[in-house]
Amino acid sequence: MPPPTEPGVPTPSPLYRLVAGSVFKLMRLQRWRLEVRGLQHLPRRDGAVLVANHTSFLDFFASGSGAYLHLGRPVRILAKASLFDTPVFGWLMQQAGHIPVHRAAGSRALTSAIAALQRGEMVLVLPEQTISPAFELRAFKRGAARMAAMAGVPMVPVVTWGSHRAHTVGRPPRPRWRLPVSIRYGEPVWPAPHDDPAAVMEELRRHMRVLLDQEQRAYPDGAPPGAWWVPARLGGGAPDPDEAEAYVAGLEAGWRRAAAARIEQARDQLRHEADVTRQLLEDGRDRVQQRADLARDRVADHAEQARGRVAERSGQARGRAEHVRERLVERTEHLLERVAGPAPEGEDAHDRRGERAWNQGRLGDERAPGSDERRSDAAEGGAGPSPGAEPDASAETGTEPASPRAATDGNADRA
């Protein structure tokens, strides 16, 4: 169980505690003997770059065991992005706050690491990037010196020895009972912004080579001659550095070919998706054009049908109007016949016919256009005869105008 961290120092998350606690518990179950030295070189509160050698797949836990188990401080791992792509382990790496390194976009990882260092985090860097089967230090990349100088924090060298016997490159993992693992922290190195990162890392590599040789010679299980996990310079069966570099170069070439194949596969996939998308767009365009033509034809058909219906209804309306007009004419004639009635004999019949004729003439004048004007003119002329008009005989004689009945009487007398 790690001790509590000091106030103001970044603390491990629950998931970090779960994963790290599970790994260290597994080590304790196998009675691993972790021997940690140089803890006084680790900062208690501020950020630092832990620069470690790489001999096994358990170096992440072995190198950070001193900071976590003895100081309670989490260590953020700067690891290659392919580790984050694995189904379960990659998700755990992401959730624990570790930093992926993309070979094509290393500046993004550098920015993230500097931000973590400035927050007071510890960042673990494996500058060799790949495990050497010779179990010797390979050439260091210079990213650790750059981020330490830019963040203003020290680099603390870390060497581990022994965990590669449980799981390393070219060999399957296997349980190890009472496995001794040595972890040693060296004196901090403070790179300045104006220092050459390559020169700083080369100097640090020489210093770590001395520390590693000391730990290998002082290892509790010694250096059995011919043992596969012992370097060749100590009489072990591990390949010499030249053979190991050739092996690593072949691995890297294979990785590059695999990466190129994946890139080409992704490019082909993108081309295929682009072709499918283009075909879908063309099919969609054709369907849209087809539907537009169909809609246009439907609109034209509906318009033609509407015109036909309008023409049909117009004809029906004209027919009904003609029928109504005929009915009106017929009813008018019928009413006129009823008003006129049959021609009676005698004087009363003549009087009635004359009166009806006079009424019909008056009604016709009222219905005729301009009848109102004529009546108004007649009303105005009632005060006296208009110039040039013949004088009214009734006015001269002082008698009243003849009524219709008088007219019929006169007609009767003349008859």
Residue, then its C-alpha position, 0 to 999 in steps of 0.5 A: m500500500p503506497p503512503p499518502t502523498e504530500p498536500g499539493v502533490p498530484t495523487p494517483s487516480p482510483l484506476y491507477r491504484l487498481v492497476a498498479g496495485s494489482v501488478f505489485k500484488l501479483m509480484r508479492l504473490q510470487r515473492w518477488r524481491l524488489e531492491v530499491r536504492g537511490l530514493q533520495h534522488l527523487p523529488r518529493r513534490d516537483g516534477a521530474v523526468l525518469v529516464a530508464n533502461h529498457t530490458s523487459f515489458l515490466d520496466f514500466f512498473a519496476s522503474g516507477s515502483g520507487a516513486y509509487l510504493h515509497l512516495g505515493r506518487p504516480v508516474r505517467i508513462l511516455a509510451k509508443a501509441s501502439l500500446f494504446d491500441t490494444p483492446v484492454f491494456g490500451w484503455l487502461m493506459q489511457q484512463a491512467g493518464h499515460i501519454p501516447v507517442h505517435r512517431a509521425a506526430g511526436s510534438r503532440a506527445l512532447t507538449s503533453a509531457i511538458a504540461a504534465l511536468q509543469r503540473g508537478e507530475m513524474v514522467l517516465v521515458l524509455p529513450e531506447q524505445t525498443i528492447s535489445p536482446a543483448f540487454e545493453l543500452r542502445a542509443f538514446k533519443r533526445g526527447a527526454a532532454r528537450m522536455a526536461a529543459m523546456a519544463g525546467v525539471p531534472m532528469v533522474p536516471v533509473v536502471t533496473w535489472g532482473s524483470h526481463r527474466a519474467h517477460t522480455v522480447g522473443r520469450p513468452p511470459r512465465p511466472r518466476w518464484r522469488l525473482p530478485v529485481s534491482i531498481r536504482y535511481g541516480e543523481p539528477v541531471w539538470p539540462a539547460p535550454h541552451d544545451d545540446p539535447a543529443a550531447v546531454m543524452e549521450e552523457l546521461r547514457r554513459h552514466m547509466r551504463v556505469l550504473l547498469d554494470q554495477e547492478q548487473r555485477a551486484y545482482p543477487d542471482g549473479a551472472p551464470p555463464g551461458a545464461w540467456w538473460v546474462p549479457a555476453r560481456l559478462g559471459g552470458g548467452a545473450p547475443d552481442p550488441d552487433e547481433a542484437e542491433a541487426y536483430v532489432a534492425g530487422l524487427e524495425a524493418g518489419w515494423r516499418r513494412a507492417a506500418a506501410a502495409r497498414i497505411e496502404q491498406a488504410r489508403d485503399q480503404l479510403r479509396h474504396e470508401a471514396d468510390v462507394t461514396r461517389q457511386l452513392l452520390e451519383d445514384g442519389r443524383d440519378r434518383v433525385q433527377q428521376r424523382a424530379d422528372l416524375a414530379r414534373d410529369r405529375v404536376a403536368d398531369h394534375a395541371e391538365q386534369a385541372r384544366g379539363r375539370v375547369a373547362e368541364r365545370s365552365g361548360q356545366a355552368r354555361g349550360r346551367a346559366e342557359h337553362v336558368r335564362e330559358r326558365l326565366v324567359e319562360r316564366t316571364e312569358h307565363l307571368l305576362e300571359r297570366v297578367a294579360g289573361p283571356a280577352p273578355e267581351g264588352e266595354d270592361a274588357h276593353d278598359r282592362r286591356g287598355e289599363r294593362a297596356w298602359n301599365q306595361g308601357r310604364l313598367g317598360d319605361e322604368r326598366a329601360p336604360g335612361s328611364d330615370e333621366r327621362r323621368s327627371d327631365a319630365a319632372e323638371g319640365g312639369a313647371g312649363p313646356s320646353p322651348g319648341a315643344e308643342p303645347d299640351a291641349s289639356a293645359e290650354t283647355g284647363t282639362e286633366p290628361a285623359s286616363p287609360r279608361a278615357a282612352t279606352d272609351g274613346n277607342a270604344d267610341r271610334a270602334 
